[in-house]
Amino acid sequence: MKKISELTKEDILEMSYNELIGLVRETNRTPGGLNTIKDVARKLCLNNNSKILDIGTSTGHTSLEFGRLLNCEVVGIDINEESIKTATERCSRFNLEKVSFKLDDATNMTFNDNTFDVVFAGNVTSLVSNRENALKEYWRVLKPNGHLVAVPMYYLETPSEDLLQKVRDAIQVNIQAQYKDSWKEFFLRENDEVFEEIDYKFIKCSDEEIDKFCDDILSRDHLKELPEDAMEALQVQYRNFMHLFNENNSHMGFTIFIIRQKESGEFNDPELFHSELV
Ligand SMILES: C[S@@+](CC[C@H](N)C(=O)[O-])C[C@H]1O[C@@H](n2cnc3c(N)ncnc32)[C@H](O)[C@@H]1O
């Protein structure tokens, strides 16, 4: 891994969006950010005895916020070494002894079976090359009465091929357009049931908001070490990515799926008499 002062214009132009996030130390949040974390904590009545695994933690936002809210054990994993370093550095500022970060792959995790009460997979499973393996791993490390929280993003309408290709190029993953139903079908195996399902759609930012955000991020002290031509490339590339994701998100929504295993055997009959709030 090169030092910041050694990066060239070509290095910057070859980086995926995720690598750029690591470089600029952007706080990558789960869809819905802190509100999603609060929704999950409330719905599952999480407390300081809960044990949470945060998959694809990036620079640690979800893990740190669960730790701050609940003072419980949280482990954040990611395959990006730079992001794990930043997450660990941020953690030391919060004095959160029960939060830790680890380089680990969602498709082949180093944790023992039945370890966590909650496995939280934000907008990550779509980026994993072998999703089936990742899903098996999520359930393997969950305790028998644990909950899988998946927060996939999806298109609310069919995107143009041009937009989709630009997103693929930016994240350097060959994604296909996904919709809510296909995610639900993927996450919900035969013996699982939805405990909660909460739908949101994104609000589009103005171009001025995007530019202001980029100005702030790109003026960070550590980036002053970048050679001039690399900085110029970063200014263009990062801004283009953020405008692209703003456009892309305006066609997208996300769902907080909270999933658990069904009761097995003869008592597993569906609820018949439903009710409504009056
Ligand atoms: C879009 S960010 C997700 C950020 C945020 N935690 C969320 O909930 O939306 C995706 C993250 O997943 C990581 N990632 C991709 N494949 C992974 C894998 N197989 N195992 C662990 N992390 C992975 C990436 O490095 C990146 O930091």
Ligand as a Chemical Component Dictionary entry (heavy atoms), coordinates in Angstrom:
data_LIG
# 
_chem_comp.id                   LIG 
_chem_comp.type                 NON-POLYMER 
_chem_comp.pdbx_formal_charge   0 
_chem_comp.three_letter_code    LIG 
# 
loop_
_chem_comp_atom.comp_id 
_chem_comp_atom.atom_id 
_chem_comp_atom.alt_atom_id 
_chem_comp_atom.type_symbol 
_chem_comp_atom.charge 
_chem_comp_atom.model_Cartn_x 
_chem_comp_atom.model_Cartn_y 
_chem_comp_atom.model_Cartn_z 
_chem_comp_atom.pdbx_ordinal 
LIG C1  C1  C 0  -21.050 0.418  0.566 1  
LIG S1  S1  S 1  -19.996 -0.010 1.868 2  
LIG C2  C2  C 0  -21.125 -0.328 3.171 3  
LIG C3  C3  C 0  -21.040 0.686  4.240 4  
LIG C4  C4  C 0  -21.957 0.574  5.391 5  
LIG N1  N1  N 0  -21.423 -0.235 6.432 6  
LIG C5  C5  C 0  -23.334 0.080  5.112 7  
LIG O1  O1  O 0  -23.905 -0.559 5.986 8  
LIG O2  O2  O -1 -23.941 0.435  4.102 9  
LIG C6  C6  C 0  -19.553 -1.655 1.510 10 
LIG C7  C7  C 0  -18.379 -2.149 2.316 11 
LIG O3  O3  O 0  -18.347 -3.566 2.219 12 
LIG C8  C8  C 0  -16.998 -3.984 2.133 13 
LIG N2  N2  N 0  -16.958 -5.339 1.561 14 
LIG C9  C9  C 0  -17.126 -5.702 0.262 15 
LIG N3  N3  N 0  -17.021 -7.049 0.154 16 
LIG C10 C10 C 0  -16.818 -7.534 1.408 17 
LIG C11 C11 C 0  -16.635 -8.831 1.950 18 
LIG N4  N4  N 0  -16.630 -9.926 1.169 19 
LIG N5  N5  N 0  -16.459 -8.963 3.286 20 
LIG C12 C12 C 0  -16.442 -7.875 4.089 21 
LIG N6  N6  N 0  -16.614 -6.606 3.630 22 
LIG C13 C13 C 0  -16.787 -6.440 2.311 23 
LIG C14 C14 C 0  -16.341 -2.925 1.280 24 
LIG O4  O4  O 0  -14.938 -2.911 1.458 25 
LIG C15 C15 C 0  -17.044 -1.654 1.802 26 
LIG O5  O5  O 0  -16.346 -1.054 2.854 27 
# 
loop_
_chem_comp_bond.comp_id 
_chem_comp_bond.atom_id_1 
_chem_comp_bond.atom_id_2 
_chem_comp_bond.value_order 
_chem_comp_bond.pdbx_ordinal 
LIG C1  S1  SING 1  
LIG S1  C2  SING 2  
LIG S1  C6  SING 3  
LIG C2  C3  SING 4  
LIG C3  C4  SING 5  
LIG C4  N1  SING 6  
LIG C4  C5  SING 7  
LIG C5  O1  DOUB 8  
LIG C5  O2  SING 9  
LIG C6  C7  SING 10 
LIG C7  O3  SING 11 
LIG C7  C15 SING 12 
LIG O3  C8  SING 13 
LIG C8  N2  SING 14 
LIG C8  C14 SING 15 
LIG N2  C9  SING 16 
LIG N2  C13 SING 17 
LIG C9  N3  DOUB 18 
LIG N3  C10 SING 19 
LIG C10 C11 SING 20 
LIG C10 C13 DOUB 21 
LIG C11 N4  SING 22 
LIG C11 N5  DOUB 23 
LIG N5  C12 SING 24 
LIG C12 N6  DOUB 25 
LIG N6  C13 SING 26 
LIG C14 O4  SING 27 
LIG C14 C15 SING 28 
LIG C15 O5  SING 29 
# 
